[in-house]
Amino acid sequence: MQAFDIVIIGTDMAGVATAREIRKRNADLAIALAEAAGLTVVVCPPRPGAEGAWTVGGEGPDRRAVFAAPGGQVLGFALTGAETKARQAMAKAMADVLAV
């Protein structure tokens, strides 16, 4: 798996423009663009300002992006394709984070 600071779902003009604007403001951020056309996408974003990093894995249309705190606690996720089957288990594992 690779680690990213920001994951943008959608490689259309808006996704690319967003990545470009972010890169202009902070060239040190690791940005991933993920295509989602025709795919089921499930996203549970981390709270604004949360400290951590995105890790992206999977192949082809089946991707799992997880945002974890430095201690490893999962604070957010994005799933596409077959990986969306994990949505309930991931949400359940984040119950304490989602309840706050």
N, C-alpha and C positions, 0 to 999 in steps of 0.2 A: 504494500500500500504506500501511496505517496501522501505527504502532508501538505495541506494548503491553508492559507489564511482565509480565503474567500472562495466559495463555489457559486458560480452563476449558472442557473438552469436555463438553457436556451441559447443557441448559437446564431440566432437571427440578428438583424441589424441592432436591435435594442440591447441584446446581450453583449455583443461585441463593443458597442458604444459605451456601455456601462463599464466593461473591463478596461477599455482605453482610458476613460475618465479616472477610474480608480488608480490605474498605473501612473497617470500624470501626477496625481496627488501624493502617491507613495510608491515609488519604484521598488521598494524592498518587499512588498507583499507578494506572496505566492498565490496566483489566481488560477482557478480551473474553470473552463467552460465545458458544460455538459449538454449534449443535444437531447431534447425530449420530445421531438415531433412525433405524434402518434403514440406516445408512451404514457402509461399511467405513472404519475409522479406523486409521491407523498413527502411532504416537508414539515418538519417540526423545528423551526429556527431557534437558535439560542437567544437568550435575552440580550438586548442591546448593551454593549459594553462588557459582555462576558469575556473573561480571559480564557484562552485556549487556542486550539488549532483544528483545522479540518483535515481528515484523513479520508482519501478516496480509494475505493477498490472495486473490483469486478471487471467484467469484460463486456464489450459490445453495448447493447442497450440495458444490460443488467448491472446497475451501479449502486453502490452503497457509500454515502458520504456521512461521516460521523464527526461531530464537533465535540471534542473532549477537553476538559480542564487539565492543567498541568499534572494534577494528581490522578488523572484517568477517568474521572466521573464524566459520563456522557451528558452533555448539555443541549444537544440538538442533533438532528439527522435529516438526510434527504435520501430517498430511495426511488429507483426507477426500474421498470420492467419486472422481471421475476423477483427482484429483491424486495418489492413492495409487500410480499407475503410476510415479511418480518415486522411489519408495522405495529401489530398488536404487542408482540414481545418487546419491541424496543420502547414503545410507549409505556408499557407496564414497568420496565426496568427504570424508567425515568419518572415514575409516579411522584417521588418526593420533590423533584425539580418542577414538575408540571403543577403541583398543588400549591406552590408558593405564589 
